[in-house]
Each structure stands twice: as C-alpha cells, then as structure tokens.
C-alpha cells in the first residue's frame, strides 16, 4: 500500500460519538437524480433529522454490476433525466451545505478514471464528501485512488463479502480507514426478508483483524435487521428498501413515510 496520509474527518468523528453513546450508525442511501435533484436535496435534511447518521449518494452508472434491480431502476431514471458525475458532485455540495452529517459517494471505476484520479479527489473534497465507495475497484488496484483521496482528506471505503478470502480480509483490514463496508450476502443489492445466518461469523472474522468500524449493507430493510447487528457491527446501510418505499408511496405522502421509516430504523440502533 502506498497511502501514507492519515485521514480524519466527519466519518471518524461520527463513529466516535456513536460509540460513546453505544449506537449503531444508520446510513441512508439516495440515488443522485432520483426522483430528481431538487428532491434529493430536500430529503437529505429529512433523513438526517429523522435519524440517519451518515448519508450515501449513489452516482448513476450505465453498468452498475453491484446494484440490484431497485437501484438499477432508479439509476437509469436519473441517467435518462441527465444526471452526470459532475451533477452528482454539485448535488453532494448542496447536501453537505444543508446537513451536518457525513456524506459518502458511491460510484464505479469508469467514471472515476474518466475524470482522472486527482480531479475526482479534488471534486469530492470540494463537495464536502467524507468517503468514496467504488465497488468494482479491487483493493490490489486501489493504491493510487486511495492516495489521491487521502491527500484531499477523503476516505476510500473498501468492501468485503462473506466469500472474501482471509488474505483479502487481512489486506483490507490493514488498508482500511473510515469504515469497512461489509456485504451481508453475496450478489447484488436489494431488500431481503432476513439476514444470512453466516453473517455473524463473517463479521467476527473481520472484527478480529481491525478496529475500523464495520458497516453492513445489502439486504438491510427492517428494524429487526438493524437490531441483529448490535454487538457485531457499527452501522447499517439501507438503500433499496428506501427506494422501494418511495416507489410505492404517492408523492404527497412521501415525506411523512420516509420520516416514519427512518425513525423506526433509528430506534433500533441502540446497543443494549
């Protein structure tokens, strides 16, 4: 690993505060441009006020290998409406100006390398982004982006899955900062009825090698899913389930429905 710059930003402060109060971090996801940028911007403070500890903004991409049908559908709608990487950064800047909690960007290799690593890192920092997730970037090829982001004061968030080898887990544990995104299952994103029975053992394997916060995503949709992570992880990402809620709720009722849903999730974040 070539990254030597130590990053300490809003992500680290948020997890420190939540650890002191024995709470999990609730990470709520929006697709940039879905249903539209103005609504994204309006919902960011709503999510924060309702209990989100960190916000995640997905940059729409035409070939999102890690996304399930729900996120793909929202991404395609956003792309069809003209959302771009630059537009997502503009939206991120608006969100960080309107909220006090950290914002993480999720994107793919192609948009990052097309913009250029240094320019991408600069845009992320200028937008107030605290972390970047790139699901299709192997850790073996992540040094240059990690270094560019670190120089800009931004964490590169690495991902692990239940099928990750011990070598991959060890390498990630050494390189990680901010938090590690632990996939609750293999495959793509999407709300699930229950979590995998293999998840606790997977999280224990990762925890044995690092003190960096562990955040679980893929399939988290219910308060009981969040509760099940107490003592095993430090946070939970909710993505597809929120989009599904938006899709099935009439526009006039979406604000109230989102607030109620996030508050219910947030109530399950206390670690007894």
KENU-685414 format. One record per residue (C-alpha): residue in one letter; x, z, y. Coordinates in nm, 4 decimals. Example, Ala and Ser with C-alpha at 12.3 -4.5 7.8 and 13.67 -1.06 7.14 Angstrom:
BEGIN
<site resn="a" east="1.2300" up="0.7800" north="-0.4500"/>
<site resn="s" east="1.3670" up="0.7140" north="-0.1060"/>
END
This chain:
BEGIN
<site resn="x" east="0.0000" up="0.0000" north="0.0000"/>
<site resn="x" east="0.1338" up="-0.0909" north="0.3435"/>
<site resn="x" east="-0.1148" up="0.1013" north="0.5570"/>
<site resn="x" east="0.0618" up="0.3911" north="0.7292"/>
<site resn="x" east="-0.1645" up="0.4574" north="1.0285"/>
<site resn="x" east="-0.3832" up="0.7632" north="0.9729"/>
<site resn="x" east="-0.7415" up="0.7048" north="1.0859"/>
<site resn="x" east="-0.9584" up="0.9923" north="1.2036"/>
<site resn="x" east="-1.2862" up="0.9015" north="1.3686"/>
<site resn="x" east="-1.6576" up="0.9784" north="1.3694"/>
<site resn="x" east="-1.6900" up="0.9414" north="0.9921"/>
<site resn="x" east="-1.4392" up="1.2197" north="0.9327"/>
<site resn="x" east="-1.5982" up="1.4464" north="1.1916"/>
<site resn="x" east="-1.9447" up="1.3863" north="1.0475"/>
<site resn="x" east="-1.8408" up="1.4727" north="0.6919"/>
<site resn="x" east="-1.6558" up="1.7826" north="0.8124"/>
<site resn="x" east="-1.9682" up="1.9034" north="0.9921"/>
<site resn="x" east="-2.1927" up="1.8294" north="0.6940"/>
<site resn="x" east="-1.9541" up="2.0017" north="0.4541"/>
<site resn="x" east="-1.9591" up="2.3125" north="0.6711"/>
<site resn="x" east="-2.3395" up="2.3187" north="0.6627"/>
<site resn="x" east="-2.3490" up="2.2232" north="0.2913"/>
<site resn="x" east="-2.5383" up="1.8993" north="0.3380"/>
<site resn="x" east="-2.5107" up="1.5506" north="0.1971"/>
<site resn="x" east="-2.4682" up="1.2567" north="0.4340"/>
<site resn="x" east="-2.7728" up="1.0301" north="0.4367"/>
<site resn="x" east="-2.6553" up="0.6733" north="0.5041"/>
<site resn="x" east="-2.9327" up="0.4337" north="0.6079"/>
<site resn="x" east="-2.8817" up="0.0578" north="0.5930"/>
<site resn="x" east="-3.0170" up="-0.2223" north="0.8097"/>
<site resn="x" east="-2.9545" up="-0.5952" north="0.7749"/>
<site resn="x" east="-2.8348" up="-0.7290" north="1.1108"/>
<site resn="x" east="-3.1078" up="-0.9549" north="1.2469"/>
<site resn="x" east="-3.3825" up="-0.8382" north="1.0111"/>
<site resn="x" east="-3.6589" up="-0.8368" north="1.1092"/>
<site resn="x" east="-3.4891" up="-0.9195" north="1.4420"/>
<site resn="x" east="-3.2028" up="-0.7791" north="1.6519"/>
<site resn="x" east="-3.4267" up="-0.6028" north="1.9024"/>
<site resn="x" east="-3.5998" up="-0.4179" north="1.6210"/>
<site resn="x" east="-3.2652" up="-0.3262" north="1.4625"/>
<site resn="x" east="-3.1600" up="-0.1763" north="1.7904"/>
<site resn="x" east="-3.4867" up="0.0124" north="1.8359"/>
<site resn="x" east="-3.4769" up="0.1504" north="1.4817"/>
<site resn="x" east="-3.1196" up="0.2815" north="1.4993"/>
<site resn="x" east="-3.2089" up="0.5882" north="1.7123"/>
<site resn="x" east="-3.5219" up="0.6333" north="1.4997"/>
<site resn="x" east="-3.3114" up="0.6503" north="1.1835"/>
<site resn="x" east="-3.0655" up="0.8905" north="1.3464"/>
<site resn="x" east="-3.3356" up="1.1153" north="1.4885"/>
<site resn="x" east="-3.5161" up="1.1226" north="1.1533"/>
<site resn="x" east="-3.2096" up="1.2476" north="0.9677"/>
<site resn="x" east="-2.9597" up="0.9706" north="0.8992"/>
<site resn="x" east="-2.6013" up="1.0966" north="0.9272"/>
<site resn="x" east="-2.4380" up="0.7527" north="0.9165"/>
<site resn="x" east="-2.5780" up="0.4050" north="0.9773"/>
<site resn="x" east="-2.4751" up="0.0963" north="0.7845"/>
<site resn="x" east="-2.5227" up="-0.2518" north="0.9260"/>
<site resn="x" east="-2.5051" up="-0.5424" north="0.6845"/>
<site resn="x" east="-2.3738" up="-0.8721" north="0.8184"/>
<site resn="x" east="-2.5850" up="-1.1529" north="0.6667"/>
<site resn="x" east="-2.3882" up="-1.3896" north="0.4461"/>
<site resn="x" east="-2.4948" up="-1.7014" north="0.2583"/>
<site resn="x" east="-2.3376" up="-1.5977" north="-0.0735"/>
<site resn="x" east="-2.3798" up="-1.2185" north="-0.0984"/>
<site resn="x" east="-2.2567" up="-1.1529" north="-0.4517"/>
<site resn="x" east="-2.3160" up="-0.7769" north="-0.4394"/>
<site resn="x" east="-2.6645" up="-0.7896" north="-0.2924"/>
<site resn="x" east="-2.9852" up="-0.7810" north="-0.4921"/>
<site resn="x" east="-3.2968" up="-0.9862" north="-0.4118"/>
<site resn="x" east="-3.4268" up="-0.7500" north="-0.1429"/>
<site resn="x" east="-3.1116" up="-0.7514" north="0.0693"/>
<site resn="x" east="-3.0582" up="-1.1233" north="-0.0008"/>
<site resn="x" east="-3.4066" up="-1.1989" north="0.1265"/>
<site resn="x" east="-3.3521" up="-1.0035" north="0.4465"/>
<site resn="x" east="-3.0110" up="-1.1669" north="0.4952"/>
<site resn="x" east="-3.1491" up="-1.5161" north="0.4529"/>
<site resn="x" east="-3.4236" up="-1.4484" north="0.7051"/>
<site resn="x" east="-3.1652" up="-1.3194" north="0.9515"/>
<site resn="x" east="-2.9407" up="-1.6218" north="0.8951"/>
<site resn="x" east="-3.2339" up="-1.8575" north="0.9395"/>
<site resn="x" east="-3.3058" up="-1.6882" north="1.2725"/>
<site resn="x" east="-2.9486" up="-1.7461" north="1.3894"/>
<site resn="x" east="-2.7650" up="-1.4194" north="1.3188"/>
<site resn="x" east="-2.3860" up="-1.4595" north="1.3098"/>
<site resn="x" east="-2.0863" up="-1.2313" north="1.2629"/>
<site resn="x" east="-2.0348" up="-1.2277" north="1.6394"/>
<site resn="x" east="-2.4017" up="-1.1488" north="1.6876"/>
<site resn="x" east="-2.3750" up="-0.8643" north="1.4381"/>
<site resn="x" east="-2.0868" up="-0.7154" north="1.6351"/>
<site resn="x" east="-2.2907" up="-0.7423" north="1.9546"/>
<site resn="x" east="-2.5737" up="-0.5620" north="1.7774"/>
<site resn="x" east="-2.3310" up="-0.2989" north="1.6461"/>
<site resn="x" east="-2.2125" up="-0.2332" north="2.0006"/>
<site resn="x" east="-2.5719" up="-0.1787" north="2.1099"/>
<site resn="x" east="-2.6352" up="0.0587" north="1.8198"/>
<site resn="x" east="-2.3263" up="0.2704" north="1.8823"/>
<site resn="x" east="-2.4169" up="0.2915" north="2.2506"/>
<site resn="x" east="-2.7680" up="0.4099" north="2.1626"/>
<site resn="x" east="-2.6781" up="0.6618" north="1.8889"/>
<site resn="x" east="-2.4274" up="0.9407" north="1.8387"/>
<site resn="x" east="-2.3710" up="0.8991" north="1.4637"/>
<site resn="x" east="-2.1058" up="0.6789" north="1.2987"/>
<site resn="x" east="-2.1745" up="0.3149" north="1.2179"/>
<site resn="x" east="-2.0302" up="0.1264" north="0.9195"/>
<site resn="x" east="-2.0304" up="-0.2536" north="0.8904"/>
<site resn="x" east="-2.0775" up="-0.4223" north="0.5515"/>
<site resn="x" east="-1.9589" up="-0.7811" north="0.5232"/>
<site resn="x" east="-1.7774" up="-1.0209" north="0.2874"/>
<site resn="x" east="-1.4280" up="-1.1693" north="0.2745"/>
<site resn="x" east="-1.5174" up="-1.5140" north="0.4030"/>
<site resn="x" east="-1.6471" up="-1.4056" north="0.7464"/>
<site resn="x" east="-1.3541" up="-1.1645" north="0.7882"/>
<site resn="x" east="-1.0849" up="-1.4190" north="0.7123"/>
<site resn="x" east="-1.2561" up="-1.6925" north="0.9124"/>
<site resn="x" east="-1.2478" up="-1.4709" north="1.2194"/>
<site resn="x" east="-0.8941" up="-1.3547" north="1.1443"/>
<site resn="x" east="-0.7963" up="-1.0039" north="1.0416"/>
<site resn="x" east="-0.6637" up="-0.8900" north="1.3785"/>
<site resn="x" east="-0.9580" up="-1.0337" north="1.5709"/>
<site resn="x" east="-1.2077" up="-0.8871" north="1.3249"/>
<site resn="x" east="-1.0483" up="-0.5436" north="1.3584"/>
<site resn="x" east="-1.0488" up="-0.5713" north="1.7363"/>
<site resn="x" east="-1.4164" up="-0.6693" north="1.7427"/>
<site resn="x" east="-1.5054" up="-0.3829" north="1.5093"/>
<site resn="x" east="-1.3248" up="-0.1275" north="1.7243"/>
<site resn="x" east="-1.4679" up="-0.2675" north="2.0475"/>
<site resn="x" east="-1.8183" up="-0.2370" north="1.8988"/>
<site resn="x" east="-1.7619" up="0.1289" north="1.8145"/>
<site resn="x" east="-1.7621" up="0.0689" north="1.4386"/>
<site resn="x" east="-1.6080" up="0.3538" north="1.2368"/>
<site resn="x" east="-1.5785" up="0.1861" north="0.8972"/>
<site resn="x" east="-1.5902" up="-0.1532" north="0.7254"/>
<site resn="x" east="-1.7034" up="-0.2264" north="0.3678"/>
<site resn="x" east="-1.6015" up="-0.5566" north="0.2055"/>
<site resn="x" east="-1.7467" up="-0.5597" north="-0.1493"/>
<site resn="x" east="-1.5683" up="-0.8744" north="-0.2670"/>
<site resn="x" east="-1.2218" up="-0.7723" north="-0.1445"/>
<site resn="x" east="-1.0161" up="-0.6335" north="-0.4366"/>
<site resn="x" east="-0.8031" up="-0.3345" north="-0.3490"/>
<site resn="x" east="-0.4999" up="-0.5305" north="-0.4695"/>
<site resn="x" east="-0.5557" up="-0.7749" north="-0.1824"/>
<site resn="x" east="-0.6735" up="-0.5290" north="0.0839"/>
<site resn="x" east="-0.3467" up="-0.4136" north="0.2406"/>
<site resn="x" east="-0.3458" up="-0.6484" north="0.5392"/>
<site resn="x" east="-0.7057" up="-0.5833" north="0.6379"/>
<site resn="x" east="-0.6665" up="-0.2089" north="0.5820"/>
<site resn="x" east="-0.3614" up="-0.2076" north="0.8095"/>
<site resn="x" east="-0.5300" up="-0.4147" north="1.0804"/>
<site resn="x" east="-0.8367" up="-0.1906" north="1.0786"/>
<site resn="x" east="-0.6257" up="0.1265" north="1.0722"/>
<site resn="x" east="-0.4353" up="0.0133" north="1.3813"/>
<site resn="x" east="-0.7743" up="-0.0253" north="1.5500"/>
<site resn="x" east="-0.8860" up="0.3220" north="1.4391"/>
<site resn="x" east="-1.1337" up="0.1936" north="1.1783"/>
<site resn="x" east="-1.1562" up="0.2934" north="0.8109"/>
<site resn="x" east="-1.1616" up="0.0332" north="0.5353"/>
<site resn="x" east="-1.4103" up="0.1754" north="0.2866"/>
<site resn="x" east="-1.3255" up="0.0996" north="-0.0756"/>
<site resn="x" east="-1.5784" up="0.0648" north="-0.3560"/>
<site resn="x" east="-1.5705" up="0.1826" north="-0.7164"/>
<site resn="x" east="-1.8129" up="0.1189" north="-1.0012"/>
<site resn="x" east="-1.8805" up="0.3071" north="-1.3266"/>
<site resn="x" east="-1.6758" up="0.0400" north="-1.5055"/>
<site resn="x" east="-1.3687" up="0.0833" north="-1.2836"/>
<site resn="x" east="-1.0544" up="0.1482" north="-1.4843"/>
<site resn="x" east="-0.8562" up="0.4675" north="-1.4465"/>
<site resn="x" east="-0.5836" up="0.2601" north="-1.2817"/>
<site resn="x" east="-0.8317" up="0.1205" north="-1.0273"/>
<site resn="x" east="-0.9778" up="0.4649" north="-0.9587"/>
<site resn="x" east="-0.6311" up="0.6134" north="-0.9117"/>
<site resn="x" east="-0.5195" up="0.3358" north="-0.6788"/>
<site resn="x" east="-0.8390" up="0.3670" north="-0.4749"/>
<site resn="x" east="-0.8084" up="0.7440" north="-0.4564"/>
<site resn="x" east="-0.4595" up="0.7096" north="-0.3107"/>
<site resn="x" east="-0.5556" up="0.4438" north="-0.0546"/>
<site resn="x" east="-0.8996" up="0.5666" north="0.0490"/>
<site resn="x" east="-0.9951" up="0.7140" north="0.3829"/>
<site resn="x" east="-1.3309" up="0.7813" north="0.5483"/>
<site resn="x" east="-1.5210" up="0.7820" north="0.2200"/>
<site resn="x" east="-1.5314" up="0.6026" north="-0.1137"/>
<site resn="x" east="-1.8451" up="0.4017" north="-0.1876"/>
<site resn="x" east="-1.9324" up="0.4796" north="-0.5486"/>
<site resn="x" east="-2.1798" up="0.2418" north="-0.7087"/>
<site resn="x" east="-2.4460" up="0.4278" north="-0.9049"/>
<site resn="x" east="-2.4640" up="0.1386" north="-1.1505"/>
<site resn="x" east="-2.3096" up="-0.1968" north="-1.2242"/>
<site resn="x" east="-2.4751" up="-0.5107" north="-1.0922"/>
<site resn="x" east="-2.6372" up="-0.5710" north="-0.7556"/>
<site resn="x" east="-2.8221" up="-0.3596" north="-0.5030"/>
<site resn="x" east="-3.1880" up="-0.2758" north="-0.5425"/>
<site resn="x" east="-3.4164" up="0.0273" north="-0.5620"/>
<site resn="x" east="-3.4365" up="0.1876" north="-0.9071"/>
<site resn="x" east="-3.6743" up="0.4372" north="-1.0674"/>
<site resn="x" east="-3.3949" up="0.6594" north="-1.1962"/>
<site resn="x" east="-3.0203" up="0.7014" north="-1.1754"/>
<site resn="x" east="-2.7829" up="0.6286" north="-1.4615"/>
<site resn="x" east="-2.7080" up="0.9131" north="-1.6974"/>
<site resn="x" east="-2.3428" up="0.8103" north="-1.6807"/>
<site resn="x" east="-2.3243" up="0.8671" north="-1.3040"/>
<site resn="x" east="-2.2243" up="1.2376" north="-1.3081"/>
<site resn="x" east="-1.9256" up="1.1730" north="-1.5366"/>
<site resn="x" east="-1.8160" up="0.8773" north="-1.3241"/>
<site resn="x" east="-1.8281" up="1.0868" north="-1.0079"/>
<site resn="x" east="-1.6346" up="1.3691" north="-1.1736"/>
<site resn="x" east="-1.3644" up="1.1207" north="-1.2747"/>
<site resn="x" east="-1.3263" up="1.0073" north="-0.9149"/>
<site resn="x" east="-1.3510" up="1.3576" north="-0.7685"/>
<site resn="x" east="-1.0667" up="1.4777" north="-0.9910"/>
<site resn="x" east="-0.8321" up="1.2405" north="-0.8104"/>
<site resn="x" east="-0.9309" up="1.2715" north="-0.4435"/>
<site resn="x" east="-1.0790" up="1.4951" north="-0.1773"/>
<site resn="x" east="-1.2044" up="1.1955" north="0.0224"/>
<site resn="x" east="-1.5863" up="1.2111" north="0.0466"/>
<site resn="x" east="-1.7783" up="1.0231" north="-0.2227"/>
<site resn="x" east="-2.0915" up="0.8362" north="-0.1177"/>
<site resn="x" east="-2.3251" up="0.6894" north="-0.3798"/>
<site resn="x" east="-2.5172" up="0.3652" north="-0.3318"/>
<site resn="x" east="-2.7029" up="0.1024" north="-0.5354"/>
<site resn="x" east="-3.0450" up="0.2151" north="-0.6520"/>
<site resn="x" east="-3.0930" up="0.5254" north="-0.4371"/>
<site resn="x" east="-3.4565" up="0.5231" north="-0.3269"/>
<site resn="x" east="-3.6196" up="0.8648" north="-0.3742"/>
<site resn="x" east="-3.5621" up="1.2216" north="-0.2559"/>
<site resn="x" east="-3.5009" up="1.3298" north="-0.6146"/>
<site resn="x" east="-3.2181" up="1.0751" north="-0.6386"/>
<site resn="x" east="-3.0525" up="1.2373" north="-0.3388"/>
<site resn="x" east="-3.1091" up="1.5855" north="-0.4800"/>
<site resn="x" east="-2.9442" up="1.4826" north="-0.8071"/>
<site resn="x" east="-2.6203" up="1.4116" north="-0.6199"/>
<site resn="x" east="-2.5783" up="1.7679" north="-0.4924"/>
<site resn="x" east="-2.2510" up="1.9088" north="-0.6170"/>
<site resn="x" east="-2.1361" up="1.5670" north="-0.7385"/>
<site resn="x" east="-2.1112" up="1.3552" north="-0.4228"/>
<site resn="x" east="-2.1013" up="1.3922" north="-0.0474"/>
<site resn="x" east="-2.3585" up="1.1335" north="0.0534"/>
<site resn="x" east="-2.6101" up="0.8688" north="-0.0466"/>
<site resn="x" east="-2.6786" up="0.5165" north="0.0788"/>
<site resn="x" east="-3.0374" up="0.3922" north="0.0992"/>
<site resn="x" east="-3.0701" up="0.0191" north="0.1566"/>
<site resn="x" east="-3.3120" up="-0.1903" north="-0.0488"/>
<site resn="x" east="-3.5753" up="0.0845" north="-0.0601"/>
<site resn="x" east="-3.5900" up="0.0918" north="0.3201"/>
<site resn="x" east="-3.6224" up="-0.2867" north="0.3387"/>
<site resn="x" east="-3.8964" up="-0.2755" north="0.0743"/>
<site resn="x" east="-4.0800" up="-0.0164" north="0.2834"/>
<site resn="x" east="-4.0550" up="-0.2380" north="0.5907"/>
<site resn="x" east="-4.1814" up="-0.5389" north="0.3968"/>
<site resn="x" east="-4.4909" up="-0.3672" north="0.2607"/>
<site resn="x" east="-4.5870" up="-0.1913" north="0.5846"/>
<site resn="x" east="-4.7826" up="-0.3581" north="0.8616"/>
<site resn="x" east="-4.5715" up="-0.3907" north="1.1806"/>
<site resn="x" east="-4.7895" up="-0.1459" north="1.3729"/>
<site resn="x" east="-4.7191" up="0.1283" north="1.1194"/>
<site resn="x" east="-4.3513" up="0.0702" north="1.0506"/>
<site resn="x" east="-4.2056" up="0.3199" north="1.2970"/>
<site resn="x" east="-4.4102" up="0.6065" north="1.1548"/>
<site resn="x" east="-4.3471" up="0.5005" north="0.7950"/>
<site resn="x" east="-3.9712" up="0.4751" north="0.8446"/>
<site resn="x" east="-3.9530" up="0.8113" north="1.0173"/>
<site resn="x" east="-4.1519" up="0.9838" north="0.7437"/>
<site resn="x" east="-3.9458" up="0.8242" north="0.4663"/>
<site resn="x" east="-3.6104" up="0.9172" north="0.6216"/>
<site resn="x" east="-3.7279" up="1.2730" north="0.6918"/>
<site resn="x" east="-3.8296" up="1.3109" north="0.3276"/>
<site resn="x" east="-3.4887" up="1.1886" north="0.2153"/>
<site resn="x" east="-3.3131" up="1.4112" north="0.4668"/>
<site resn="x" east="-3.4984" up="1.7175" north="0.3387"/>
<site resn="x" east="-3.3289" up="1.6616" north="0.0023"/>
<site resn="x" east="-2.9774" up="1.6600" north="0.1473"/>
<site resn="x" east="-2.9192" up="2.0350" north="0.1457"/>
<site resn="x" east="-2.6743" up="2.1547" north="-0.1187"/>
<site resn="x" east="-2.8022" up="2.4850" north="-0.2578"/>
END
